[in-house]
Amino acid sequence: MKKAMCWAQRLVFLLCLLLLRPAAAEEVKAEHQGLEVIGNLDIAPGKTLKADGVVLLLHDTLGHHRVELMAALQELLHERGINSLAITLSLGLNARRGMFDCGIEQDHRTEDAREELGTWINWLREKGAGSIVLAGHGRGGVQVALYITQNPDKLIRKAVLIAPLAHSVGSAGSEYDERFRRPLEPVLAEAEKLKADDQSSMLMSNVGFLLCPQARVTAGSFINYYGQNPNLYTPGLVPNIKLPTLIAVGDQDPLGAELSAAIQGIPTGTSHVTFAMVPGADHLFRDLAADSLANRIKAFVQQK
């Protein structure tokens, strides 16, 4: 009888431990301008936000916090003892999940990410995070670069730009033509005419936009992404970055060579910026390339 009670007590004790132990990863939510925004917080074994800080991960164009690279990086950083928070930009939608639905009207801007990053940074501050490394992939990379140049914060210690955007009107035109098999110029001219007529909020229908072949998008939004916008050109932002920054690009990324040349052509005075070419990696850093990227990030994050 006593033996049975002993086992019962041990079982209760073990169950209590399981219930009280914090989950390694959990979906978290924050409020941003009346919208619910979603992220995934992963705490590595034996680590805390206060003592060990966190890497805040931002996805690429129209993506989300569980897109392949973000999910892989969280798992790989977890294995390397690094906490992470991957977030999903709202893009104007409440509790957005998954890739942006191309059937939905679009009226968002690249710069909107600044305020949402600020919301999550304050959320982490309230949770007691001792330090933050901001990391972004693709468009998320240029959005991170823009944030740290315009929003100095002592809590943010470092930045990681993963294949960040190096968008110019010329490169945008080439990419647009290749993706949608139609020229950018007439569509951009239509959007600019609407803006000149004070109709930036007017919807343009059945136009190629970002990853969507037939989008409904406001003229103002289209111009922001495809017009003259220096906030989309990472090499132009790098000279204004004051934090230690890692720029990682895959050697199989079609845009890698162009970005590498532009970054390395930046005037002196940016010794705190490290450029790393990741062997075997394309723009998405799949499979073993993700491991190599995680190793680079770990070494950079732990570097004093």
C-alpha positions, -999 to +999 in steps of 0.1 A: +000+000+000+028+024+010+047+014-022+016+022-043+012+056-026+049+063-032+046+056-069+014+077-070+032+106-053+061+103-077+038+103-107+020+134-094+054+151-089+065+143-124+033+155-139+036+188-120+072+192-133+059+187-169+031+212-164+053+238-147+082+235-172+080+262-199+076+250-234+107+252-256+087+270-283+053+286-282+031+308-303+030+343-289+009+374-298+011+411-295-012+440-302-001+464-329-023+494-340-055+475-332-043+443-350-032+410-334+003+401-347+018+366-342+052+351-336+070+320-324+092+322-293+118+295-289+138+293-257+169+271-259+176+245-232+189+261-200+186+296-214+166+327-204+157+359-222+172+380-195+206+363-193+210+351-228+191+375-250+172+366-282+175+367-320+145+384-335+139+369-370+120+386-398+108+368-430+112+377-467+085+392-490+049+383-482+062+355-460+055+345-424+072+333-392+069+296-401+082+299-437+109+272-444+140+293-436+125+309-404+114+275-391+147+259-399+167+287-383+147+286-351+153+248-348+190+252-357+196+281-333+177+261-306+202+233-311+231+258-307+217+272-275+204+305-289+169+319-281+148+332-310+116+349-318+103+347-354+075+371-363+049+376-390+043+411-403+006+419-404+007+437-438-025+453-427-043+420-417-053+408-383-036+377-370-021+369-404-009+334-409+008+317-438+018+334-471-001+365-480-032+356-500-029+372-534-066+374-537-067+400-509-064+438-517-029+450-508-021+484-493+011+482-473+046+496-475+081+484-469+085+509-441+055+496-422+079+470-407+096+496-387+067+501-364+059+464-361+095+456-353+092+483-326+061+466-312+080+433-309+111+449-294+090+465-267+072+432-262+106+415-256+117+443-233+085+438-212+094+400-211+127+409-196+150+403-226+185+414-218+196+419-254+183+415-290+200+406-323+178+417-352+179+394-382+161+395-414+160+376-447+156+391-482+132+421-479+132+414-441+169+421-443+166+456-457+137+462-433+160+453-404+188+476-418+163+504-421+151+499-385+186+500-370+196+531-389+165+550-378+156+536-344+187+534-321+179+512-291+205+501-265+186+467-262+196+459-298+232+448-298+238+434-333+221+428-367+222+400-392+211+407-428+205+374-448+206+380-485+191+414-480+174+433-508+194+455-531+165+470-551+169+497-576+145+508-603+167+491-629+170+458-611+133+459-602+124+463-639+145+433-649+130+411-621+095+423-629+099+414-666+114+380-657+087+371-631+056+384-648+066+383-685+055+419-689+073+453-686+072+472-654+073+507-669+037+510-681+023+497-648+045+520-627+036+550-650-001+542-644+005+542-606+025+574-607-003+591-627-028+581-601-005+595-574-001+627-593-039+630-594-040+625-556-054+590-560-027+570-542-054+548-525-069+539-558-068+501-565-051+488-596-064+454-606-048+424-623-013+437-621+018+417-612+029+427-577+057+411-556+048+374-556+013+378-570+007+375-608-027+392-606-030+415-577-053+442-565-030+468-551-032+505-544-011+529-565+007+541-535+017+506-524+029+497-560+051+528-562+066+521-528+078+487-539+087+495-575+095+532-577+125+552-566+128+542-530+162+543-513+149+524-484+150+492-505+187+494-513+207+477-485+241+490-497+228+525-494+218+519-458+249+501-446+271+532-442+245+545-416+246+513-396+264+517-363+260+482-348+281+451-354+264+436-385+267+403-403+257+403-440+254+367-452+248+358-489+247+325-507+272+319-534+245+303-555+221+333-551+217+350-585+218+384-567+247+374-545+275+387-568+258+420-574+251+425-537+287+414-527+302+439-552+279+467-539+287+460-502+324+457-508+324+490-527+311+509-497+336+535-485+358+528-455+345+533-420+323+502-418+347+478-402+319+467-378+302+452-409+312+416-417+304+401-451+301+363-454+296+343-486+279+310-477+291+281-499+264+261-516+236+284-506+210+299-529+186+327-518+166+304-496+195+287-477+180+252-479+192+220-462+229+221-454+232+257-463+208+265-434+233+247-411+262+267-424+241+299-419+232+290-384+269+284-376+278+318-390+250+334-369+261+316-337+297+326-341+287+362-348+262+364-319+287+350-294+316+371-306+326+397-280 
